[in-house]
Amino acid sequence: MSKAVFLKPRMSEKAYASSKDLNVFVFVVDKFVNKLTIKENVEKQFKVSVENVRVAHLPAKNRRSPYLGNRKFNRGVQPGVKKAFVTLKKGDSIPIFAEEEAEAEKQEKLAKKLAKENK
């Protein structure tokens, strides 16, 4: 019996490139989740076949930001993150970046149309 896990896709340029080139998708997961649970939940949620799951623990970092007009600093902590790199079988895909790709195609068509009108 697997636990229900909240899989939050990591939206970055590097994650987008790895999803296009290597068929590897990046998710931010809870710290208590193991690889087997991640694999089962990705397969169940997105209906794809998972080949491999790699996990990276990013530690918490101390941060500081200056107060306006003073020399004092506001201190805080950036929380740590656990990322799961999920490799899918060839031919399978998850439509995480589908909206961005559709928007890029729309912009491309608009640019072509404007260039045609300007000639």
Biopython code that builds the backbone (N, CA, C, O; Angstrom):
import numpy as np
from Bio.PDB.StructureBuilder import StructureBuilder

atoms = [
    (1, "MET", "N", (0.850, -1.176, 0.000)),
    (1, "MET", "CA", (0.000, 0.000, 0.000)),
    (1, "MET", "C", (0.892, 1.234, 0.000)),
    (1, "MET", "O", (1.752, 1.384, 0.868)),
    (2, "SER", "N", (0.687, 2.115, -0.971)),
    (2, "SER", "CA", (1.527, 3.303, -1.059)),
    (2, "SER", "C", (0.784, 4.511, -0.490)),
    (2, "SER", "O", (-0.445, 4.578, -0.495)),
    (3, "LYS", "N", (1.571, 5.448, -0.006)),
    (3, "LYS", "CA", (1.008, 6.684, 0.530)),
    (3, "LYS", "C", (0.725, 7.640, -0.619)),
    (3, "LYS", "O", (1.385, 7.590, -1.657)),
    (4, "ALA", "N", (-0.254, 8.503, -0.431)),
    (4, "ALA", "CA", (-0.511, 9.556, -1.409)),
    (4, "ALA", "C", (0.549, 10.633, -1.216)),
    (4, "ALA", "O", (0.740, 11.131, -0.106)),
    (5, "VAL", "N", (1.228, 10.988, -2.283)),
    (5, "VAL", "CA", (2.325, 11.946, -2.219)),
    (5, "VAL", "C", (1.992, 13.128, -3.110)),
    (5, "VAL", "O", (1.498, 12.966, -4.226)),
    (6, "PHE", "N", (2.269, 14.315, -2.601)),
    (6, "PHE", "CA", (2.082, 15.536, -3.384)),
    (6, "PHE", "C", (3.323, 15.733, -4.241)),
    (6, "PHE", "O", (4.411, 15.968, -3.717)),
    (7, "LEU", "N", (3.165, 15.637, -5.556)),
    (7, "LEU", "CA", (4.264, 15.816, -6.502)),
    (7, "LEU", "C", (4.151, 17.195, -7.137)),
    (7, "LEU", "O", (3.252, 17.449, -7.938)),
    (8, "LYS", "N", (5.065, 18.076, -6.775)),
    (8, "LYS", "CA", (5.063, 19.422, -7.347)),
    (8, "LYS", "C", (6.148, 19.492, -8.420)),
    (8, "LYS", "O", (7.329, 19.346, -8.105)),
    (9, "PRO", "N", (5.770, 19.712, -9.681)),
    (9, "PRO", "CA", (6.791, 19.786, -10.734)),
    (9, "PRO", "C", (7.703, 20.992, -10.538)),
    (9, "PRO", "O", (7.257, 22.070, -10.144)),
    (10, "ARG", "N", (8.970, 20.792, -10.815)),
    (10, "ARG", "CA", (9.955, 21.870, -10.708)),
    (10, "ARG", "C", (9.979, 22.597, -12.049)),
    (10, "ARG", "O", (10.348, 22.015, -13.069)),
    (11, "MET", "N", (9.588, 23.857, -12.045)),
    (11, "MET", "CA", (9.499, 24.644, -13.269)),
    (11, "MET", "C", (10.742, 25.524, -13.386)),
    (11, "MET", "O", (10.794, 26.623, -12.835)),
    (12, "SER", "N", (11.732, 25.027, -14.106)),
    (12, "SER", "CA", (12.941, 25.809, -14.337)),
    (12, "SER", "C", (13.454, 25.489, -15.738)),
    (12, "SER", "O", (12.995, 24.541, -16.375)),
    (13, "GLU", "N", (14.391, 26.271, -16.202)),
    (13, "GLU", "CA", (14.945, 26.052, -17.534)),
    (13, "GLU", "C", (15.689, 24.723, -17.603)),
    (13, "GLU", "O", (15.609, 24.008, -18.601)),
    (14, "LYS", "N", (16.402, 24.404, -16.548)),
    (14, "LYS", "CA", (17.157, 23.150, -16.520)),
    (14, "LYS", "C", (16.212, 21.945, -16.509)),
    (14, "LYS", "O", (16.470, 20.951, -17.189)),
    (15, "ALA", "N", (15.129, 22.027, -15.749)),
    (15, "ALA", "CA", (14.152, 20.939, -15.706)),
    (15, "ALA", "C", (13.459, 20.790, -17.057)),
    (15, "ALA", "O", (13.194, 19.672, -17.499)),
    (16, "TYR", "N", (13.168, 21.902, -17.709)),
    (16, "TYR", "CA", (12.540, 21.859, -19.032)),
    (16, "TYR", "C", (13.469, 21.207, -20.044)),
    (16, "TYR", "O", (13.032, 20.375, -20.839)),
    (17, "ALA", "N", (14.750, 21.576, -20.023)),
    (17, "ALA", "CA", (15.718, 21.006, -20.959)),
    (17, "ALA", "C", (15.889, 19.507, -20.735)),
    (17, "ALA", "O", (15.966, 18.741, -21.695)),
    (18, "SER", "N", (15.948, 19.088, -19.479)),
    (18, "SER", "CA", (16.117, 17.657, -19.201)),
    (18, "SER", "C", (14.879, 16.866, -19.589)),
    (18, "SER", "O", (14.991, 15.700, -19.968)),
    (19, "SER", "N", (13.701, 17.474, -19.504)),
    (19, "SER", "CA", (12.483, 16.769, -19.901)),
    (19, "SER", "C", (12.429, 16.608, -21.424)),
    (19, "SER", "O", (11.936, 15.596, -21.923)),
    (20, "LYS", "N", (12.927, 17.589, -22.152)),
    (20, "LYS", "CA", (12.920, 17.510, -23.611)),
    (20, "LYS", "C", (14.004, 16.563, -24.133)),
    (20, "LYS", "O", (13.738, 15.737, -25.007)),
    (21, "ASP", "N", (15.221, 16.680, -23.600)),
    (21, "ASP", "CA", (16.359, 15.938, -24.128)),
    (21, "ASP", "C", (16.480, 14.522, -23.557)),
    (21, "ASP", "O", (16.684, 13.565, -24.304)),
    (22, "LEU", "N", (16.357, 14.392, -22.242)),
    (22, "LEU", "CA", (16.653, 13.129, -21.577)),
    (22, "LEU", "C", (15.421, 12.371, -21.091)),
    (22, "LEU", "O", (15.543, 11.250, -20.596)),
    (23, "ASN", "N", (14.241, 12.964, -21.226)),
    (23, "ASN", "CA", (12.993, 12.371, -20.728)),
    (23, "ASN", "C", (13.045, 12.183, -19.210)),
    (23, "ASN", "O", (12.544, 11.193, -18.677)),
    (24, "VAL", "N", (13.663, 13.156, -18.521)),
    (24, "VAL", "CA", (13.763, 13.155, -17.064)),
    (24, "VAL", "C", (12.951, 14.328, -16.544)),
    (24, "VAL", "O", (13.166, 15.469, -16.952)),
    (25, "PHE", "N", (12.015, 14.047, -15.640)),
    (25, "PHE", "CA", (11.165, 15.083, -15.070)),
    (25, "PHE", "C", (11.539, 15.278, -13.603)),
    (25, "PHE", "O", (11.847, 14.317, -12.898)),
    (26, "VAL", "N", (11.510, 16.535, -13.152)),
    (26, "VAL", "CA", (11.941, 16.885, -11.798)),
    (26, "VAL", "C", (10.725, 17.289, -10.978)),
    (26, "VAL", "O", (9.920, 18.119, -11.401)),
    (27, "PHE", "N", (10.603, 16.684, -9.784)),
    (27, "PHE", "CA", (9.511, 16.990, -8.866)),
    (27, "PHE", "C", (10.074, 17.346, -7.501)),
    (27, "PHE", "O", (11.102, 16.809, -7.088)),
    (28, "VAL", "N", (9.401, 18.250, -6.802)),
    (28, "VAL", "CA", (9.714, 18.545, -5.410)),
    (28, "VAL", "C", (8.775, 17.694, -4.574)),
    (28, "VAL", "O", (7.558, 17.743, -4.757)),
    (29, "VAL", "N", (9.339, 16.907, -3.650)),
    (29, "VAL", "CA", (8.539, 15.977, -2.849)),
    (29, "VAL", "C", (8.794, 16.218, -1.364)),
    (29, "VAL", "O", (9.716, 16.942, -0.987)),
    (30, "ASP", "N", (7.957, 15.597, -0.529)),
    (30, "ASP", "CA", (8.137, 15.687, 0.920)),
    (30, "ASP", "C", (9.405, 14.954, 1.336)),
    (30, "ASP", "O", (9.873, 14.055, 0.637)),
    (31, "LYS", "N", (9.957, 15.347, 2.482)),
    (31, "LYS", "CA", (11.225, 14.787, 2.942)),
    (31, "LYS", "C", (11.123, 13.338, 3.385)),
    (31, "LYS", "O", (12.132, 12.634, 3.395)),
    (32, "PHE", "N", (9.932, 12.870, 3.755)),
    (32, "PHE", "CA", (9.781, 11.508, 4.279)),
    (32, "PHE", "C", (9.565, 10.457, 3.192)),
    (32, "PHE", "O", (9.524, 9.266, 3.500)),
    (33, "VAL", "N", (9.427, 10.859, 1.944)),
    (33, "VAL", "CA", (9.073, 9.957, 0.856)),
    (33, "VAL", "C", (10.318, 9.258, 0.313)),
    (33, "VAL", "O", (11.371, 9.880, 0.167)),
    (34, "ASN", "N", (10.194, 7.946, 0.010)),
    (34, "ASN", "CA", (11.311, 7.206, -0.569)),
    (34, "ASN", "C", (11.108, 7.012, -2.071)),
    (34, "ASN", "O", (10.071, 7.388, -2.617)),
    (35, "LYS", "N", (12.107, 6.421, -2.735)),
    (35, "LYS", "CA", (12.089, 6.285, -4.184)),
    (35, "LYS", "C", (10.936, 5.408, -4.672)),
    (35, "LYS", "O", (10.292, 5.727, -5.672)),
    (36, "LEU", "N", (10.679, 4.320, -3.979)),
    (36, "LEU", "CA", (9.619, 3.406, -4.391)),
    (36, "LEU", "C", (8.257, 4.087, -4.346)),
    (36, "LEU", "O", (7.442, 3.907, -5.251)),
    (37, "THR", "N", (8.007, 4.861, -3.308)),
    (37, "THR", "CA", (6.738, 5.585, -3.186)),
    (37, "THR", "C", (6.604, 6.624, -4.290)),
    (37, "THR", "O", (5.521, 6.805, -4.847)),
    (38, "ILE", "N", (7.698, 7.306, -4.607)),
    (38, "ILE", "CA", (7.672, 8.301, -5.681)),
    (38, "ILE", "C", (7.348, 7.622, -7.005)),
    (38, "ILE", "O", (6.518, 8.110, -7.771)),
    (39, "LYS", "N", (7.999, 6.502, -7.273)),
    (39, "LYS", "CA", (7.774, 5.773, -8.524)),
    (39, "LYS", "C", (6.313, 5.346, -8.642)),
    (39, "LYS", "O", (5.690, 5.562, -9.682)),
    (40, "GLU", "N", (5.763, 4.748, -7.596)),
    (40, "GLU", "CA", (4.377, 4.283, -7.628)),
    (40, "GLU", "C", (3.407, 5.434, -7.851)),
    (40, "GLU", "O", (2.450, 5.296, -8.613)),
    (41, "ASN", "N", (3.643, 6.567, -7.198)),
    (41, "ASN", "CA", (2.735, 7.701, -7.326)),
    (41, "ASN", "C", (2.817, 8.366, -8.694)),
    (41, "ASN", "O", (1.796, 8.805, -9.222)),
    (42, "VAL", "N", (4.010, 8.450, -9.280)),
    (42, "VAL", "CA", (4.137, 9.034, -10.617)),
    (42, "VAL", "C", (3.432, 8.139, -11.629)),
    (42, "VAL", "O", (2.711, 8.634, -12.495)),
    (43, "GLU", "N", (3.632, 6.825, -11.528)),
    (43, "GLU", "CA", (2.978, 5.893, -12.454)),
    (43, "GLU", "C", (1.460, 5.952, -12.321)),
    (43, "GLU", "O", (0.735, 5.909, -13.315)),
    (44, "LYS", "N", (0.999, 6.051, -11.096)),
    (44, "LYS", "CA", (-0.445, 6.084, -10.836)),
    (44, "LYS", "C", (-1.064, 7.411, -11.273)),
    (44, "LYS", "O", (-2.131, 7.427, -11.888)),
    (45, "GLN", "N", (-0.409, 8.505, -10.964)),
    (45, "GLN", "CA", (-0.964, 9.835, -11.207)),
    (45, "GLN", "C", (-0.927, 10.222, -12.690)),
    (45, "GLN", "O", (-1.882, 10.807, -13.200)),
    (46, "PHE", "N", (0.172, 9.900, -13.383)),
    (46, "PHE", "CA", (0.336, 10.334, -14.770)),
    (46, "PHE", "C", (0.172, 9.210, -15.784)),
    (46, "PHE", "O", (0.199, 9.454, -16.990)),
    (47, "LYS", "N", (0.002, 7.976, -15.305)),
    (47, "LYS", "CA", (-0.197, 6.804, -16.169)),
    (47, "LYS", "C", (0.939, 6.643, -17.179)),
    (47, "LYS", "O", (0.711, 6.568, -18.387)),
    (48, "VAL", "N", (2.171, 6.591, -16.657)),
    (48, "VAL", "CA", (3.376, 6.395, -17.454)),
    (48, "VAL", "C", (4.208, 5.283, -16.808)),
    (48, "VAL", "O", (3.909, 4.850, -15.696)),
    (49, "SER", "N", (5.242, 4.827, -17.502)),
    (49, "SER", "CA", (6.153, 3.812, -16.967)),
    (49, "SER", "C", (7.449, 4.485, -16.539)),
    (49, "SER", "O", (8.076, 5.194, -17.326)),
    (50, "VAL", "N", (7.844, 4.265, -15.306)),
    (50, "VAL", "CA", (9.046, 4.887, -14.752)),
    (50, "VAL", "C", (10.198, 3.899, -14.812)),
    (50, "VAL", "O", (10.062, 2.759, -14.368)),
    (51, "GLU", "N", (11.331, 4.325, -15.358)),
    (51, "GLU", "CA", (12.527, 3.486, -15.411)),
    (51, "GLU", "C", (13.399, 3.665, -14.179)),
    (51, "GLU", "O", (13.877, 2.686, -13.606)),
    (52, "ASN", "N", (13.608, 4.915, -13.769)),
    (52, "ASN", "CA", (14.572, 5.191, -12.712)),
    (52, "ASN", "C", (14.126, 6.407, -11.913)),
    (52, "ASN", "O", (13.502, 7.321, -12.451)),
    (53, "VAL", "N", (14.453, 6.410, -10.617)),
    (53, "VAL", "CA", (14.188, 7.564, -9.754)),
    (53, "VAL", "C", (15.470, 7.878, -8.992)),
    (53, "VAL", "O", (16.036, 7.016, -8.320)),
    (54, "ARG", "N", (15.918, 9.124, -9.106)),
    (54, "ARG", "CA", (17.053, 9.602, -8.326)),
    (54, "ARG", "C", (16.562, 10.713, -7.408)),
    (54, "ARG", "O", (15.648, 11.458, -7.762)),
    (55, "VAL", "N", (17.163, 10.823, -6.238)),
    (55, "VAL", "CA", (16.706, 11.794, -5.242)),
    (55, "VAL", "C", (17.877, 12.666, -4.809)),
    (55, "VAL", "O", (18.992, 12.177, -4.626)),
    (56, "ALA", "N", (17.615, 13.964, -4.645)),
    (56, "ALA", "CA", (18.625, 14.905, -4.155)),
    (56, "ALA", "C", (18.038, 15.681, -2.985)),
    (56, "ALA", "O", (16.937, 16.223, -3.073)),
    (57, "HIS", "N", (18.785, 15.726, -1.892)),
    (57, "HIS", "CA", (18.393, 16.503, -0.718)),
    (57, "HIS", "C", (19.169, 17.811, -0.741)),
    (57, "HIS", "O", (20.398, 17.800, -0.670)),
    (58, "LEU", "N", (18.474, 18.929, -0.838)),
    (58, "LEU", "CA", (19.124, 20.235, -0.783)),
    (58, "LEU", "C", (18.962, 20.779, 0.631)),
    (58, "LEU", "O", (17.834, 20.919, 1.103)),
    (59, "PRO", "N", (20.056, 21.090, 1.319)),
    (59, "PRO", "CA", (19.954, 21.528, 2.708)),
    (59, "PRO", "C", (19.396, 22.944, 2.840)),
    (59, "PRO", "O", (19.391, 23.718, 1.883)),
    (60, "ALA", "N", (18.932, 23.263, 4.037)),
    (60, "ALA", "CA", (18.449, 24.617, 4.331)),
    (60, "ALA", "C", (19.629, 25.586, 4.312)),
    (60, "ALA", "O", (20.754, 25.208, 4.641)),
    (61, "LYS", "N", (19.367, 26.846, 3.923)),
    (61, "LYS", "CA", (20.421, 27.848, 3.843)),
    (61, "LYS", "C", (20.025, 29.079, 4.640)),
    (61, "LYS", "O", (18.862, 29.481, 4.656)),
    (62, "ASN", "N", (21.007, 29.666, 5.298)),
    (62, "ASN", "CA", (20.773, 30.925, 6.000)),
    (62, "ASN", "C", (20.768, 32.063, 4.991)),
    (62, "ASN", "O", (21.603, 32.104, 4.088)),
    (63, "ARG", "N", (19.839, 32.974, 5.143)),
    (63, "ARG", "CA", (19.720, 34.129, 4.252)),
    (63, "ARG", "C", (19.605, 35.391, 5.093)),
    (63, "ARG", "O", (19.190, 35.353, 6.251)),
    (64, "ARG", "N", (19.979, 36.494, 4.491)),
    (64, "ARG", "CA", (19.785, 37.775, 5.160)),
    (64, "ARG", "C", (19.445, 38.814, 4.116)),
    (64, "ARG", "O", (19.927, 38.769, 2.984)),
    (65, "SER", "N", (18.603, 39.755, 4.521)),
    (65, "SER", "CA", (18.231, 40.846, 3.636)),
    (65, "SER", "C", (18.264, 42.137, 4.454)),
    (65, "SER", "O", (17.820, 42.157, 5.602)),
    (66, "PRO", "N", (18.784, 43.199, 3.873)),
    (66, "PRO", "CA", (18.935, 44.443, 4.628)),
    (66, "PRO", "C", (17.591, 45.145, 4.826)),
    (66, "PRO", "O", (16.726, 45.141, 3.950)),
    (67, "TYR", "N", (17.451, 45.739, 5.994)),
    (67, "TYR", "CA", (16.315, 46.619, 6.225)),
    (67, "TYR", "C", (16.490, 47.859, 5.370)),
    (67, "TYR", "O", (17.621, 48.229, 5.055)),
    (68, "LEU", "N", (15.418, 48.502, 4.992)),
    (68, "LEU", "CA", (15.522, 49.725, 4.210)),
    (68, "LEU", "C", (16.037, 50.858, 5.087)),
    (68, "LEU", "O", (15.483, 51.119, 6.155)),
    (69, "GLY", "N", (17.083, 51.526, 4.646)),
    (69, "GLY", "CA", (17.595, 52.702, 5.343)),
    (69, "GLY", "C", (18.451, 52.406, 6.548)),
    (69, "GLY", "O", (18.935, 53.349, 7.174)),
    (70, "ASN", "N", (18.668, 51.180, 6.910)),
    (70, "ASN", "CA", (19.502, 50.834, 8.065)),
    (70, "ASN", "C", (20.658, 49.954, 7.621)),
    (70, "ASN", "O", (20.714, 49.493, 6.482)),
    (71, "ARG", "N", (21.567, 49.737, 8.543)),
    (71, "ARG", "CA", (22.665, 48.831, 8.254)),
    (71, "ARG", "C", (22.429, 47.468, 8.897)),
    (71, "ARG", "O", (23.285, 46.587, 8.810)),
    (72, "LYS", "N", (21.300, 47.291, 9.529)),
    (72, "LYS", "CA", (20.989, 46.009, 10.156)),
    (72, "LYS", "C", (20.439, 45.057, 9.106)),
    (72, "LYS", "O", (19.952, 45.484, 8.060)),
    (73, "PHE", "N", (20.519, 43.784, 9.389)),
    (73, "PHE", "CA", (20.037, 42.780, 8.465)),
    (73, "PHE", "C", (18.912, 41.972, 9.092)),
    (73, "PHE", "O", (18.911, 41.704, 10.293)),
    (74, "ASN", "N", (17.969, 41.596, 8.268)),
    (74, "ASN", "CA", (16.895, 40.705, 8.674)),
    (74, "ASN", "C", (17.364, 39.289, 8.359)),
    (74, "ASN", "O", (17.617, 38.969, 7.198)),
    (75, "ARG", "N", (17.481, 38.449, 9.365)),
    (75, "ARG", "CA", (17.995, 37.098, 9.157)),
    (75, "ARG", "C", (16.849, 36.107, 9.051)),
    (75, "ARG", "O", (15.827, 36.233, 9.726)),
    (76, "GLY", "N", (17.045, 35.115, 8.186)),
    (76, "GLY", "CA", (16.033, 34.086, 8.000)),
    (76, "GLY", "C", (16.662, 32.823, 7.465)),
    (76, "GLY", "O", (17.878, 32.743, 7.292)),
    (77, "VAL", "N", (15.819, 31.827, 7.202)),
    (77, "VAL", "CA", (16.295, 30.546, 6.697)),
    (77, "VAL", "C", (15.480, 30.164, 5.473)),
    (77, "VAL", "O", (14.250, 30.198, 5.498)),
    (78, "GLN", "N", (16.174, 29.801, 4.406)),
    (78, "GLN", "CA", (15.516, 29.260, 3.224)),
    (78, "GLN", "C", (15.376, 27.754, 3.459)),
    (78, "GLN", "O", (16.377, 27.074, 3.685)),
    (79, "PRO", "N", (14.165, 27.231, 3.410)),
    (79, "PRO", "CA", (13.975, 25.824, 3.773)),
    (79, "PRO", "C", (14.652, 24.872, 2.792)),
    (79, "PRO", "O", (14.850, 25.203, 1.623)),
    (80, "GLY", "N", (15.003, 23.687, 3.286)),
    (80, "GLY", "CA", (15.600, 22.663, 2.449)),
    (80, "GLY", "C", (14.541, 22.010, 1.580)),
    (80, "GLY", "O", (13.349, 22.076, 1.880)),
    (81, "VAL", "N", (14.983, 21.379, 0.501)),
    (81, "VAL", "CA", (14.079, 20.797, -0.478)),
    (81, "VAL", "C", (14.576, 19.397, -0.824)),
    (81, "VAL", "O", (15.779, 19.139, -0.827)),
    (82, "LYS", "N", (13.642, 18.500, -1.113)),
    (82, "LYS", "CA", (13.986, 17.183, -1.621)),
    (82, "LYS", "C", (13.443, 17.100, -3.043)),
    (82, "LYS", "O", (12.239, 17.229, -3.265)),
    (83, "LYS", "N", (14.357, 16.879, -4.022)),
    (83, "LYS", "CA", (13.960, 16.806, -5.418)),
    (83, "LYS", "C", (14.057, 15.364, -5.892)),
    (83, "LYS", "O", (14.977, 14.635, -5.520)),
    (84, "ALA", "N", (13.099, 14.961, -6.716)),
    (84, "ALA", "CA", (13.103, 13.633, -7.321)),
    (84, "ALA", "C", (13.263, 13.782, -8.822)),
    (84, "ALA", "O", (12.492, 14.495, -9.464)),
    (85, "PHE", "N", (14.266, 13.110, -9.387)),
    (85, "PHE", "CA", (14.505, 13.106, -10.818)),
    (85, "PHE", "C", (13.960, 11.783, -11.358)),
    (85, "PHE", "O", (14.531, 10.722, -11.106)),
    (86, "VAL", "N", (12.857, 11.851, -12.096)),
    (86, "VAL", "CA", (12.156, 10.662, -12.560)),
    (86, "VAL", "C", (12.426, 10.472, -14.050)),
    (86, "VAL", "O", (12.096, 11.334, -14.865)),
    (87, "THR", "N", (13.036, 9.325, -14.399)),
    (87, "THR", "CA", (13.301, 8.987, -15.789)),
    (87, "THR", "C", (12.175, 8.089, -16.288)),
    (87, "THR", "O", (11.865, 7.069, -15.673)),
    (88, "LEU", "N", (11.563, 8.476, -17.410)),
    (88, "LEU", "CA", (10.467, 7.712, -17.979)),
    (88, "LEU", "C", (10.962, 6.835, -19.120)),
    (88, "LEU", "O", (12.013, 7.091, -19.709)),
    (89, "LYS", "N", (10.186, 5.793, -19.422)),
    (89, "LYS", "CA", (10.512, 4.939, -20.562)),
    (89, "LYS", "C", (10.382, 5.739, -21.842)),
    (89, "LYS", "O", (9.643, 6.722, -21.907)),
    (90, "LYS", "N", (11.110, 5.306, -22.861)),
    (90, "LYS", "CA", (11.097, 6.001, -24.138)),
    (90, "LYS", "C", (9.686, 5.966, -24.716)),
    (90, "LYS", "O", (9.045, 4.916, -24.751)),
    (91, "GLY", "N", (9.215, 7.110, -25.162)),
    (91, "GLY", "CA", (7.868, 7.212, -25.728)),
    (91, "GLY", "C", (6.854, 7.769, -24.742)),
    (91, "GLY", "O", (5.841, 8.326, -25.163)),
    (92, "ASP", "N", (7.096, 7.636, -23.445)),
    (92, "ASP", "CA", (6.195, 8.198, -22.439)),
    (92, "ASP", "C", (6.556, 9.652, -22.179)),
    (92, "ASP", "O", (7.711, 10.054, -22.322)),
    (93, "SER", "N", (5.557, 10.433, -21.796)),
    (93, "SER", "CA", (5.786, 11.843, -21.501)),
    (93, "SER", "C", (4.733, 12.337, -20.520)),
    (93, "SER", "O", (3.640, 11.778, -20.429)),
    (94, "ILE", "N", (5.069, 13.371, -19.803)),
    (94, "ILE", "CA", (4.147, 14.022, -18.872)),
    (94, "ILE", "C", (3.926, 15.436, -19.395)),
    (94, "ILE", "O", (4.899, 16.145, -19.654)),
    (95, "PRO", "N", (2.675, 15.868, -19.557)),
    (95, "PRO", "CA", (2.416, 17.191, -20.154)),
    (95, "PRO", "C", (2.557, 18.353, -19.162)),
    (95, "PRO", "O", (1.646, 19.169, -19.023)),
    (96, "ILE", "N", (3.690, 18.421, -18.482)),
    (96, "ILE", "CA", (3.914, 19.499, -17.516)),
    (96, "ILE", "C", (4.153, 20.820, -18.235)),
    (96, "ILE", "O", (3.605, 21.850, -17.844)),
    (97, "PHE", "N", (4.964, 20.792, -19.277)),
    (97, "PHE", "CA", (5.346, 22.007, -19.982)),
    (97, "PHE", "C", (4.523, 22.220, -21.243)),
    (97, "PHE", "O", (4.920, 23.009, -22.100)),
    (98, "ALA", "N", (3.404, 21.552, -21.381)),
    (98, "ALA", "CA", (2.577, 21.657, -22.590)),
    (98, "ALA", "C", (2.058, 23.079, -22.791)),
    (98, "ALA", "O", (2.016, 23.570, -23.919)),
    (99, "GLU", "N", (1.667, 23.734, -21.714)),
    (99, "GLU", "CA", (1.139, 25.099, -21.818)),
    (99, "GLU", "C", (2.209, 26.068, -22.307)),
    (99, "GLU", "O", (1.929, 26.941, -23.129)),
    (100, "GLU", "N", (3.450, 25.917, -21.798)),
    (100, "GLU", "CA", (4.529, 26.789, -22.228)),
    (100, "GLU", "C", (4.846, 26.570, -23.708)),
    (100, "GLU", "O", (5.106, 27.526, -24.438)),
    (101, "GLU", "N", (4.825, 25.310, -24.147)),
    (101, "GLU", "CA", (5.111, 25.008, -25.551)),
    (101, "GLU", "C", (4.021, 25.576, -26.443)),
    (101, "GLU", "O", (4.317, 26.104, -27.515)),
    (102, "ALA", "N", (2.762, 25.477, -26.020)),
    (102, "ALA", "CA", (1.660, 26.028, -26.803)),
    (102, "ALA", "C", (1.778, 27.546, -26.903)),
    (102, "ALA", "O", (1.520, 28.121, -27.961)),
    (103, "GLU", "N", (2.160, 28.185, -25.822)),
    (103, "GLU", "CA", (2.339, 29.643, -25.822)),
    (103, "GLU", "C", (3.481, 30.051, -26.751)),
    (103, "GLU", "O", (3.379, 31.056, -27.454)),
    (104, "ALA", "N", (4.573, 29.271, -26.756)),
    (104, "ALA", "CA", (5.702, 29.570, -27.642)),
    (104, "ALA", "C", (5.293, 29.426, -29.108)),
    (104, "ALA", "O", (5.675, 30.248, -29.941)),
    (105, "GLU", "N", (4.521, 28.389, -29.426)),
    (105, "GLU", "CA", (4.045, 28.208, -30.796)),
    (105, "GLU", "C", (3.128, 29.356, -31.215)),
    (105, "GLU", "O", (3.184, 29.829, -32.350)),
    (106, "LYS", "N", (2.291, 29.792, -30.288)),
    (106, "LYS", "CA", (1.381, 30.905, -30.568)),
    (106, "LYS", "C", (2.162, 32.181, -30.864)),
    (106, "LYS", "O", (1.833, 32.909, -31.801)),
    (107, "GLN", "N", (3.194, 32.451, -30.068)),
    (107, "GLN", "CA", (4.028, 33.632, -30.276)),
    (107, "GLN", "C", (4.766, 33.549, -31.621)),
    (107, "GLN", "O", (4.922, 34.552, -32.317)),
    (108, "GLU", "N", (5.213, 32.342, -31.970)),
    (108, "GLU", "CA", (5.917, 32.139, -33.235)),
    (108, "GLU", "C", (5.004, 32.430, -34.428)),
    (108, "GLU", "O", (5.413, 33.101, -35.376)),
    (109, "LYS", "N", (3.775, 31.927, -34.381)),
    (109, "LYS", "CA", (2.806, 32.162, -35.451)),
    (109, "LYS", "C", (2.481, 33.648, -35.570)),
    (109, "LYS", "O", (2.360, 34.177, -36.675)),
    (110, "LEU", "N", (2.342, 34.312, -34.434)),
    (110, "LEU", "CA", (2.054, 35.741, -34.435)),
    (110, "LEU", "C", (3.208, 36.528, -35.046)),
    (110, "LEU", "O", (2.983, 37.465, -35.812)),
    (111, "ALA", "N", (4.437, 36.153, -34.713)),
    (111, "ALA", "CA", (5.603, 36.842, -35.270)),
    (111, "ALA", "C", (5.681, 36.648, -36.786)),
    (111, "ALA", "O", (6.004, 37.586, -37.515)),
    (112, "LYS", "N", (5.387, 35.438, -37.259)),
    (112, "LYS", "CA", (5.393, 35.184, -38.700)),
    (112, "LYS", "C", (4.317, 36.007, -39.400)),
    (112, "LYS", "O", (4.544, 36.551, -40.481)),
    (113, "LYS", "N", (3.146, 36.093, -38.777)),
    (113, "LYS", "CA", (2.044, 36.848, -39.350)),
    (113, "LYS", "C", (2.403, 38.329, -39.448)),
    (113, "LYS", "O", (2.139, 38.962, -40.470)),
    (114, "LEU", "N", (2.995, 38.878, -38.405)),
    (114, "LEU", "CA", (3.400, 40.285, -38.407)),
    (114, "LEU", "C", (4.494, 40.549, -39.445)),
    (114, "LEU", "O", (4.489, 41.585, -40.110)),
    (115, "ALA", "N", (5.420, 39.615, -39.576)),
    (115, "ALA", "CA", (6.485, 39.785, -40.560)),
    (115, "ALA", "C", (5.925, 39.751, -41.979)),
    (115, "ALA", "O", (6.392, 40.478, -42.856)),
    (116, "LYS", "N", (4.935, 38.913, -42.196)),
    (116, "LYS", "CA", (4.292, 38.817, -43.518)),
    (116, "LYS", "C", (3.535, 40.106, -43.843)),
    (116, "LYS", "O", (3.565, 40.572, -44.982)),
    (117, "GLU", "N", (2.858, 40.681, -42.848)),
    (117, "GLU", "CA", (2.098, 41.913, -43.057)),
    (117, "GLU", "C", (3.013, 43.109, -43.319)),
    (117, "GLU", "O", (2.652, 44.005, -44.082)),
    (118, "ASN", "N", (4.187, 43.132, -42.697)),
    (118, "ASN", "CA", (5.121, 44.249, -42.837)),
    (118, "ASN", "C", (5.822, 44.256, -44.193)),
    (118, "ASN", "O", (6.367, 45.287, -44.589)),
    (119, "LYS", "N", (5.823, 43.153, -44.904)),
    (119, "LYS", "CA", (6.496, 43.105, -46.217)),
    (119, "LYS", "C", (5.728, 43.779, -47.278)),
    (119, "LYS", "O", (6.168, 43.819, -48.427)),
]
sb = StructureBuilder()
sb.init_structure("model")
sb.init_model(0)
sb.init_chain("A")
sb.init_seg("    ")
for serial, (resi, resn, name, xyz) in enumerate(atoms, 1):
    if name == "N":
        sb.init_residue(resn, " ", resi, " ")
    sb.init_atom(name, np.array(xyz, "f"), 0.0, 1.0, " ", f" {name:<3s}", serial, name[0])
structure = sb.get_structure()
